[in-house]
Each structure stands twice: as C-alpha cells, then as structure tokens.
Amino acid sequence: MTDLSTLWEVGLPLATAGAGGLGYAKVRAPRVFWSLVGLPVTQVRFAMTYRSTMDVCGLTVQPSRLRAFMVRTVARRSDVQPVPPKIRRVRGSATGMRVTLRLPAGLEPADVVAASERLRHAWGVHSVNVVETKPGFVELRMTGYDVLRRVKMPRRVPSGPMTVPVALRQDGTAFVRDYLKVPHALTLGANQSGKSMYQRNLVSGLARLRVALVGIDCKRGVEQRGYAPRLSALATTPEEASGLLDALVEEMEARFDLLSEYSVADVWALPEQVRPVPVVLLVDEVAELFLITAKKDEERRDRMVTQMIRLGQLARAAGIFLEVCGQRFGSDLGKGATTLRAQLTGRVVHRVNDKQTADMGLGDIAPDAVVAVTTIPPEQPGVAVAGDSSGGWSRIRTPELSAADAAATCAQYAHLTPALPRLAAYRPVHLIAGKPVPPKPLFKPVPATD
C-alpha cells in the first residue's frame, strides 16, 4: 500500500510537469526515481565505459602469453589490450546495482576497494562498496542515492533463532545482530547521537523472539523501565546491578553443569526439551558500573567488573549474550575496562565528541573506520559505523522509533517473557491491561522415565 501511494504521489507530477516532475521525484521519492531513470542510465554508462574505467583505475593486468599469442595469430591484431576483471553478473535493485566480477590473476579485492571512490565518480553513483563473495570473486554494491537519508528497511532480511534486523547499511542491505555469530557487542555514542534509537530497535526485535531479556540501567531505569513487561529481570541501581550480575553468573554455572551432564559444548547442542532459553543482557551507560563516589564502593565495583568479564569470556556457550552501551568506554574508566572491551566483538559507534572515543570503539578492530566516525554530522542522528573483529566496517542508520512504540512492542509480546528462577528477585513488577502476566518456566517439562 505504501508503494502504491508513493507511485501515485510521484506519478502525478511526472505526468504533468515533465522535467520538473523528475526533479520532484528525485527528492521526494528517490527509490522511484532511481528505478525509472537512474538505474537505466547507470546501466548504459557502466556498459559503455567499463573497460576504459577499469584501465584508468589501475584494475587491469597484462594478458598471459597464451592470450597474447591468440590475439596476434587468430585475431591478427598487433595491439593486445590489458585484461580487466570479467563481468559475471549485473543486476539492479530498488536502491542501486550489483555487479559480480571475476578477478584476473594479479588483482586482489584490496585493489578494487582502494579504487572504489574513483569507480563511484566514474559511474555517477552515490557509493560503491566492495564485498568479497568467494576467492577470486568480488561484488560491487553500488547505491544510486543516499539510502541513509530516509531509512526504509528492505523487505527481505536475514532470519534466524537469534537474528535481529536493527538498521540499514549504506549499500541498501539490512544490518542485523546475529548473536550466534557475534555474541557480545559494544555500542558507543554521544548524547543525541541516536544511540537510544539503536537500542530501541534492538529491543523491539528481541522482544519478538523466544529469549529472556535482562536489563541494567543505573540511571534509575529511565531508559529501560518502559521495557519492563518483556524483561525477566531489571536492575536500576549499582547495588541491584551487583546482585543481578552475581545471579547471572550463578545461572551461567548451572547451565555449564547441564552441558557437562549431556556432554555437549553449548546450549544449542542440547535436546530441545531441556534447552534453557537464551538470555540477552542489556547494559545501559556502562560507565555507571565503573564509577564510584566513596572508597567503600570500590570492592563492589571490582566485583561487578569481574563478573562482567567472566560473562564476556564464558557465557556464550551457556546462551548468555551481552549488549553493552555507553558514551565512553576505555582504560580511563578503571581496572578491567579494557579486558571487558576485548570480549565485545561487535562494535557500533555513533557520533562522538572526540577522536579518542572513536579509537576506543573501533581503533583495535577497524582502524580505517575511526575517520568515518569523526565525520558523522550532528544533524544525522542514528547514523553510525558498525565493525567487527574481521576488520570490515560499514555506515548504518537506524529507522526512527519512539520510546512509546518500543514500550508498546514489549507489552504486546509480554507473554513471551520467561521466568528465570535465579533472577526472580529482580523481576520488574508490571501489569498488562490490569492483570499480572504469568511468567513462563525456564525449562520445558522433561518426560518422566522409569
């Protein structure tokens, strides 16, 4: 219905205003303009200039002796042209164009990545992202316009038992949090950078899955209290957070006993009837767990940090995952901060106030991304740079989602909230439509045996 209304909105100016209508469509409905005008023009430009563009960008190699011999003897030509990557597939999309290339001997994906900016200008597209699909093959993912200006999530997104689409990448694909591939993550950003928007989209996606959500929000719960119907536990003070982390470690150790009993390496290898529910720990403003105001609180702080590090090192196999959020996170917070950060493989960094913060988030895994973070303008909240331990990174932007909508989603899926007996003391009290929501058991009943 949305697409039909967009076509009607754009089609009327196109029919009545000609070139003026095209200009209107380019601004008001860039997807439609790209499909009708931009894609055909880019395909023609690409086909006509491909060989010369590859040559001037240094993406050609000298032909082999056999090829040169065949050209001179069979084709009877004295000039032997350099060999560009062979085009295997070209296909258009609603946001751009994708080209699969077979690299000749002598070229590597890094060569194409280095020339991506020149390719962007040569073919008149907004961006060119290079992805290695398999050895010897790369895919040029071109976007015809700035897809991050007005975020519209693609219809087809990756799915899985622990997969949540959170944002849109600059190449038009969905950025997802796949906890089975990247179990723990760190999200950084200054005030008004869109960090909370990212968390809302993440929680809204997790609320639809059969997982247990556990929150730590030491700002008296101002961010996470609205998620209470979907939270199995919530701590809103450092004292509560300390007890909750101890309970989570006990839960982890109990799950290890279960894994040992069945002689398996992680919870996903357990029989379904005894498999414990996955747990995602959401920590808002992690610096509050490190900062202390009195000497007497130092012991509690050290214990919390130690428990967090233990969860980061061991909890993946037990089905417990960490989502840590904050404005700054590094050695300046105190003992254990750097050790904990090393366990948080996934990194998402929004606009920050200084280069040092960008270095904290991405400098150890994707140094090239640090510059991209420092260039995010304040008028684009929600734009961030996402990286991982592979060294790859991309710009992303989360769709707008209000706190009320995120809370409504949590209330809608409150019936999926499981009860974790070891965390029962921290279960938030809440009512849905005036009636308490009964918690679900942690384990499915195991059939009795004689």
Buried (B, 14 or more C-beta within 10 A) or exposed (E): EEEEEBBEBBBEBBEEEEEEBBEBBBEBBBBBBBBBBBBEEBBEBBEEEBEEBBEEBEBBBEBEEEEEEEBEEEEEEEEBEBBBBEBEEBEBBBBBBBBBBEBBEEBEBEBBBBBBEBBBEBBEBBBBBBBBEEEBBBBBBBBBBBBBEBBBBBEEBEEEEBBBBBBBBBBBBBBBBBBBEBBBBBBBBBEEBBBBBBBBBBBBBBBBBEBBBBBBBBEEBEBBBBBBBBBBBBBBBBEBBBBBBBBBBEBBEBBBEBBEEEEBEEBBEBEEEBBBBBBBBBBBBBBBBBEBEEEEBEEBBBEBBBBBBBBBEBBBBBBBBBBBBBBBBBEEBBEBBBBBBBBBBBBBBBBBBEEEBBBBBBBBBBEEBBEBBBEBEEEBBBBBBBBBBEEBBBBBBBBBBEBEEBBBBBBBBBEBBBBBEBBEEBBBEBEEEEEEBEBBEBEBEEEEEE
